[in-house]
Amino acid sequence: MTTAISPDDRSEHFAVCVQLFGGITAFSRRLGIDERAIRRFINGERPVSAGLLEDTGKALRLLAAEATKAQEEIAVLLSADPSTKD
């Protein structure tokens, strides 16, 4: 059985996701959504739709992949630099 998510829970979860991107401005740029609209979603003034959550999830997966790639590049740089060895 699936439990429905309340509008408040959707707004709160959406707000957490926005912070993972570095805040409203960064999220706005990443998803191409007006900052005022994002604030309205977070404040519960506008409902967070399933489509918006899906788009947010896709963007989070992309962000995670970018972060993983950056971490791997750091590991390669550090392994090639003898000054970083303890």
Backbone as CSV, one residue per row, in Angstrom:
resi,resn,N_x,N_y,N_z,CA_x,CA_y,CA_z,C_x,C_y,C_z
1,MET,0.842,-1.184,0.000,0.000,0.000,0.000,0.886,1.246,0.000
2,THR,0.534,2.198,-0.826,1.274,3.440,-0.939,0.588,4.513,-0.099
3,THR,1.399,5.249,0.653,0.869,6.329,1.475,1.011,7.635,0.709
4,ALA,-0.039,8.423,0.674,0.006,9.720,0.010,0.906,10.667,0.789
5,ILE,1.620,11.483,0.059,2.497,12.478,0.678,1.712,13.782,0.784
6,SER,1.708,14.362,1.954,0.966,15.606,2.153,1.648,16.748,1.401
7,PRO,0.901,17.776,1.060,1.494,18.947,0.401,2.620,19.578,1.230
8,ASP,2.463,19.590,2.554,3.520,20.150,3.406,4.787,19.312,3.323
9,ASP,4.621,17.981,3.321,5.786,17.103,3.209,6.478,17.287,1.861
10,ARG,5.683,17.447,0.808,6.275,17.682,-0.523,7.076,18.980,-0.523
11,SER,6.514,20.025,0.054,7.210,21.315,0.100,8.495,21.212,0.906
12,GLU,8.432,20.539,2.037,9.625,20.386,2.883,10.699,19.574,2.167
13,HIS,10.297,18.482,1.540,11.273,17.654,0.826,11.860,18.426,-0.353
14,PHE,11.021,19.161,-1.060,11.486,19.987,-2.167,12.514,21.009,-1.672
15,ALA,12.257,21.615,-0.523,13.187,22.599,0.044,14.543,21.966,0.338
16,VAL,14.536,20.750,0.854,15.793,20.039,1.125,16.548,19.810,-0.184
17,CYS,15.831,19.388,-1.210,16.451,19.144,-2.508,17.060,20.421,-3.076
18,VAL,16.356,21.534,-2.942,16.872,22.816,-3.420,18.192,23.136,-2.720
19,GLN,18.277,22.872,-1.429,19.514,23.137,-0.681,20.662,22.262,-1.160
20,LEU,20.370,21.054,-1.611,21.418,20.172,-2.122,22.100,20.757,-3.355
21,PHE,21.394,21.604,-4.063,21.967,22.266,-5.235,22.746,23.524,-4.849
22,GLY,22.649,23.934,-3.595,23.339,25.132,-3.157,22.418,26.314,-2.967
23,GLY,21.128,26.080,-2.994,20.181,27.150,-2.730,19.300,27.456,-3.928
24,ILE,18.449,28.429,-3.724,17.428,28.762,-4.711,18.035,29.236,-6.030
25,THR,19.025,30.093,-5.971,19.607,30.625,-7.205,20.236,29.518,-8.042
26,ALA,21.025,28.664,-7.416,21.669,27.570,-8.139,20.634,26.602,-8.705
27,PHE,19.603,26.308,-7.921,18.550,25.411,-8.376,17.801,26.038,-9.550
28,SER,17.523,27.320,-9.458,16.829,28.040,-10.514,17.595,27.951,-11.826
29,ARG,18.882,28.160,-11.763,19.715,28.091,-12.968,19.753,26.680,-13.524
30,ARG,19.873,25.709,-12.638,19.995,24.311,-13.068,18.729,23.828,-13.763
31,LEU,17.565,24.169,-13.217,16.314,23.661,-13.764,15.572,24.666,-14.642
32,GLY,16.065,25.895,-14.683,15.412,26.900,-15.514,14.053,27.327,-14.985
33,ILE,13.945,27.387,-13.663,12.704,27.800,-13.012,12.944,29.132,-12.310
34,ASP,11.994,30.033,-12.430,12.092,31.345,-11.806,12.270,31.213,-10.289
35,GLU,13.168,31.995,-9.724,13.425,31.943,-8.279,12.176,32.214,-7.449
36,ARG,11.336,33.126,-7.897,10.109,33.419,-7.148,9.189,32.205,-7.106
37,ALA,9.125,31.485,-8.206,8.288,30.281,-8.239,8.840,29.232,-7.267
38,ILE,10.148,29.100,-7.225,10.754,28.132,-6.305,10.411,28.492,-4.868
39,ARG,10.502,29.767,-4.530,10.145,30.197,-3.175,8.684,29.880,-2.863
40,ARG,7.829,30.064,-3.836,6.407,29.766,-3.628,6.173,28.274,-3.399
41,PHE,6.914,27.437,-4.117,6.811,25.992,-3.892,7.280,25.643,-2.484
42,ILE,8.403,26.212,-2.083,8.965,25.923,-0.759,8.034,26.417,0.343
43,ASN,7.460,27.590,0.166,6.577,28.174,1.184,5.191,27.565,1.199
44,GLY,4.907,26.687,0.246,3.595,26.069,0.190,2.540,26.933,-0.471
45,GLU,2.957,28.035,-1.076,2.010,28.902,-1.768,1.533,28.274,-3.072
46,ARG,2.372,27.431,-3.652,2.029,26.684,-4.862,2.317,25.219,-4.591
47,PRO,1.480,24.323,-5.086,1.713,22.897,-4.845,2.904,22.381,-5.643
48,VAL,3.657,21.488,-5.038,4.786,20.837,-5.706,4.206,19.626,-6.442
49,SER,4.233,19.680,-7.739,3.627,18.621,-8.548,4.547,17.408,-8.664
50,ALA,3.954,16.301,-9.075,4.736,15.087,-9.317,5.765,15.340,-10.420
51,GLY,5.382,16.117,-11.428,6.315,16.436,-12.512,7.521,17.221,-12.037
52,LEU,7.281,18.179,-11.151,8.393,18.962,-10.596,9.306,18.069,-9.772
53,LEU,8.716,17.175,-8.996,9.544,16.246,-8.215,10.329,15.315,-9.127
54,GLU,9.725,14.858,-10.220,10.451,14.011,-11.165,11.624,14.761,-11.785
55,ASP,11.390,16.001,-12.208,12.457,16.824,-12.779,13.567,17.064,-11.758
56,THR,13.175,17.279,-10.515,14.153,17.484,-9.444,14.975,16.218,-9.239
57,GLY,14.319,15.072,-9.254,15.027,13.799,-9.110,16.030,13.578,-10.222
58,LYS,15.645,13.870,-11.457,16.560,13.738,-12.597,17.766,14.653,-12.431
59,ALA,17.500,15.883,-12.016,18.585,16.845,-11.818,19.504,16.408,-10.680
60,LEU,18.941,15.807,-9.636,19.768,15.299,-8.534,20.659,14.153,-8.995
61,ARG,20.117,13.257,-9.835,20.939,12.166,-10.358,22.096,12.711,-11.184
62,LEU,21.828,13.724,-11.998,22.881,14.344,-12.794,23.917,15.008,-11.893
63,LEU,23.451,15.715,-10.877,24.361,16.360,-9.934,25.241,15.326,-9.231
64,ALA,24.643,14.202,-8.835,25.407,13.146,-8.172,26.465,12.573,-9.113
65,ALA,26.107,12.396,-10.375,27.073,11.882,-11.354,28.218,12.878,-11.558
66,GLU,27.892,14.163,-11.621,28.924,15.194,-11.764,29.839,15.225,-10.551
67,ALA,29.259,15.088,-9.362,30.060,15.097,-8.131,30.968,13.870,-8.082
68,THR,30.456,12.728,-8.500,31.263,11.504,-8.515,32.434,11.646,-9.480
69,LYS,32.164,12.194,-10.659,33.237,12.398,-11.640,34.295,13.361,-11.093
70,ALA,33.857,14.431,-10.468,34.804,15.399,-9.899,35.656,14.752,-8.812
71,GLN,35.018,13.927,-7.969,35.754,13.231,-6.906,36.778,12.283,-7.509
72,GLU,36.410,11.573,-8.568,37.336,10.646,-9.213,38.524,11.393,-9.816
73,GLU,38.277,12.562,-10.395,39.352,13.371,-10.950,40.286,13.866,-9.847
74,ILE,39.731,14.225,-8.700,40.566,14.627,-7.563,41.444,13.459,-7.125
75,ALA,40.869,12.270,-7.041,41.634,11.092,-6.626,42.786,10.821,-7.584
76,VAL,42.543,10.977,-8.885,43.607,10.776,-9.877,44.691,11.824,-9.694
77,LEU,44.308,13.086,-9.526,45.287,14.141,-9.333,46.131,13.896,-8.080
78,LEU,45.475,13.512,-7.011,46.204,13.280,-5.761,47.121,12.064,-5.857
79,SER,46.698,11.039,-6.569,47.552,9.852,-6.689,48.764,10.112,-7.570
80,ALA,48.668,11.089,-8.459,49.784,11.412,-9.342,50.726,12.449,-8.733
81,ASP,50.337,13.050,-7.627,51.129,14.114,-7.002,51.856,13.559,-5.786
82,PRO,53.178,13.377,-5.892,53.916,12.798,-4.760,53.920,13.673,-3.515
83,SER,53.634,14.964,-3.644,53.639,15.848,-2.477,52.425,15.605,-1.571
84,THR,51.431,14.878,-2.058,50.240,14.605,-1.242,50.361,13.313,-0.458
85,LYS,51.445,12.597,-0.634,51.638,11.341,0.085,52.130,11.637,1.506
86,ASP,51.567,10.946,2.459,52.002,11.134,3.860,53.044,10.123,4.230
